[in-house]
């Protein structure tokens, strides 16, 4: 399990430093912000924040407004800090989406328990989200996961001017495989191919998802065109090594795949959809070239 990350948004130095010391002693990674603009900057540059602990009274925008903005931007836990222990603040905060309140001056033991509870809730919610994002047949990420995470990686690459490569993978002549061997064998073939593809992802940032039917997609952050080509050849060889018989194929006696690649360098793709469309063009070119091929087109 990764170390939980807490963002503290508090303009009072003493309170903020006390919370930093308290949370770091619990083994959490802590990020600090002093107002709403600072909070948004820190969230933009830190995708792994699990919980925001925020003063309800801040310079500029108050915590209630910031909570609305936060809920629109990220799925994180939110605990309000307040010096006023009254029902009006509690009701407003909870209606906006705060998960809990901490009243100042705070009791360190109570704060630790409340923070631990919210992190556990976030962990369970993340697990539910993950289960909802897994393809039931192949047990790899599904199209929903692909769309959400490709969008996030595209934004990160645009922001940092870094590379991002997307691969679209298609099992060659899969309809003919189903017609020849039956849909049960087709499902088993999909499972084997999916697992072989996923096994090639050695970095935690890379992932393979089921794109639909017999198509898969790979998302490779910080990977340029040449590196993506090498990875695609690895995928192709891994599927060839499965040696799944396909006597109805028109290009081989076993299951093969075709792959199209699109690579964004220096943040030059207008949208994540442009990467998918370009990879799709590469995939069609690979099929036209005889299948069991890899084609990378320039954006």
N, C-alpha and C positions, 0 to 999 in steps of 0.2 A: 504493500500500500504506500502511495506517495505521501510525503509530508504535507499536511493541510496548510493552506496559505490563507492568512487573515489580513484584510486591509482595514486599517484603523483610520477613520476620517474624524479628526478632532483638532480644533485650533488652539486649545489650551495645552501648552507644552507639558506641564506637570502631569495632567491626566493622561495625555498621549504616551509619555515616556513610562509612566507607571504601568499602563496596559501593555506596552511593548515588552517591558521586563517580565510581566506576568505571563504573557503568551509564549515568549521565547523560552522561559523556564519550563513550560509544558511541552516543549519540543516543536512548536509551530514555527513556520516561516512567517515573518511579519513585514508588511509594507505599510508605509505611513503616508497620509495626505492631510492637508490642513483646511481644504475647502472643496467645493463642488468641482471646480475646474481641475484641481489637482487630482481629485478622485477619478474623474473621467480619463485623465492622462495615464494614471497608474493602471486603470482597468484596460485601457487600449494596449498598453505595453506588457500586460501580465494576463495571459489567457487562463492561468491556473488558479485564480482566486476562488476560494470556496465559501468564504464568509466575509461580510462587511459589517464592521462595528462602527456606527456613525452617530455623532452628536446631532441631536435634533435642532439645536440652535447653532448655526454656522454663519460666518460672514458671507455676504452675497446671498445666494439661494439658501433657504433653510432646508432642513433635513426632509421635510414632507415633500417638497418639490423634487429634491434629489432622489428620494425613494421611488417616485413615479418614473423618473428618468432611468434609474437603475433597473427597475422591473422590466422596462421596455428593451433594455440593452443586454442584460445577462441573467442567467438562472443561478443565482447565488443566495445563500442565507443572509438575512439582514437582522441585526440587533440594533435598536436605538439606544443611545445614551441620552439621559435627560436629567436635569436638575430639578424638574418639576414633577412631582408624583401626583398627577391628577388624571381623572378618568377621561377628560376631553382629549388630552394628548394621546392616551392609550388607544381610544376608539379611532381617532383619525389615523394614527400610525398603523393599526391593525387593518383598517379598511384599505389603506394604500398597499399593504403587503408586508409590513414588518412581521418578523417571526417571534420576536421577544423584545423585552425592555430591560435595561439596566439603569437603576436610579443612582445618581451621584449625590453624595460620596458613596462609592460602591464597596461592597464586601468582597474581598478577593476570592474567598471560597465559593461564594454564590456565583460570581462571574465565571469561574472555571467550570462549574457544573453546567451553567447555561450555555456556555460556548461549546463544551463537549457535546451536549445534547443536540445543538444545532448542526454541528459537524457530522454527527451520526445520522441525523435526518437527511442531510445533504448527501451523505454516502449512500444511504438506502434509496433515495430518489434517483441518484446517478445510476445505481444498479438497475432500477426499474426502467430508466431511460435506455440503458444498454440492452436490456432484454427486449425492449420494444424495437430496438434497432438491429436485431439479429435476424437474418433470413432463416426461416424454420427448416428448410430443406438442407441447405449447404452449411449452416452454422457459421457463416461469416457475415460481416456487416451487410445490411440491406440498402436499398436505394435511398431511403430516408436518411440513414446515417451518411451515405455518400454525399447527398445534397447539402446537408448541414455542415459537414466537415470540409468539403471542398470549398464552400463559400467562406468558411473561416480561414482556411489556408490561403485562398486567393487574396483576401483582405490583408492578411499578414505579409504576403509576398509583395503586394502593392505598396504597403506601408514601408517595408524594409528595402524594397528594390532587389529582392532576392529571387532565385530561380524556383520554379514550380513546374513539375511535369505530370501529365495525365496520360494514362494508357487505357485504351479500350480493347478488350480481348473477346474474341468470338470463337466458339468451338466449330471447326469446319464440318459442314454437311451434317449438322446435328439432327435436322429433321429426317434425313435419310437413316440416321442411326436409330431414331425412335421407331420409324416405320419398319426397320429390319429386325430390331431386337426387342421392341416393346417399351412402353413408358416406364415400367418398373426398372428395367435396365438403364433407361435414359436418366432416371433420377439418381441411380447409383453412380452413373458416369459423371453427372454434374457434381455430386458430392466429392468424388475422387479428384476431379479437376480443380474444384474450389480449394480443397485442402492442399493440393500440390502447389497451387498459386500462392496461397496465404503463407505457406512454409518458407517461401523465398524472401519474405519481408524480415530482414535482420534488424532494422532500426525501428524503434518504437513509434516514430513519426510516420512511417509508411503504412499504408493499409490497402487491402484488396476488398472490394465490395461486389455483391451481385448487382449488376446493372439492370437485368431483366432477361427472362428466358435463359438462353445459353450464353449471354454476354456478361462480362465482368469488367470492372474498372479498377485501375490502380492509381492512387494519388501519392506522389513522391515529392515532399517539400525539400527545397534546397538541392534539387537534382537538375542538372542541365541536360541538354539534348543528348550529348555523347554518353553520359552516365545512364540516361533513360534507355538508350539503345542497348547498352550492355545488360541492364536489368531485364529488358524485354526478351533478349536472347536467352537469359537464364530461365525465364518463365516458359518459353517455347521448348527448351530442352527438358525442363522438368516434366512437362506434359507428355512429350515424346517418350520419356523414360518410363512413364506409366504403362506404356505398351498395351493400351486397351484396344482390343480387336475392333476393327470397323471395316468389314468387307464391303459395305455399301458406299464407302467414301470414293470420291472421284480423284483424290490426289494422294492417297496413301492407304496402307492396309491396316492402319491403327488411327486412334484419335489424335488429331493435331489441332493447333490453334493459329489464328491470324491476329496480328496486333497492329493497331494504329497509335501513334505517339504525337502529342502536342506538348511543346515546352515553352514556358514563359520565362524570359530572362530580362532582368532589370525592370520588372513590373509592367511589361509591354502589352499584356492582354487586357482588353476593354472590360471583360467580365468573365466569370468562371464558365459561363455557358459557351463562350468563344473557344475555350480550351476543349470542352467536350465535343463541340462541332468540328474542330480541327482534327481531333483524335479520330472522330468518326470518318472523316474524309480519308485519313491515313489507313484506317481499317478497310474501307472499301477498295483503296488502292492495293492493299496487301492481298485481298481476295482476287482482284482482277489480275494480279501478277502470278496467280497460281496457288494461293493459300500456303499455310505453314510458313508464313513470311512476317517480317516486321518492316513497317514503313513509317518514317518520321517526316512530317511536312513542316515547313517553316510557317510561323504565324504571319 
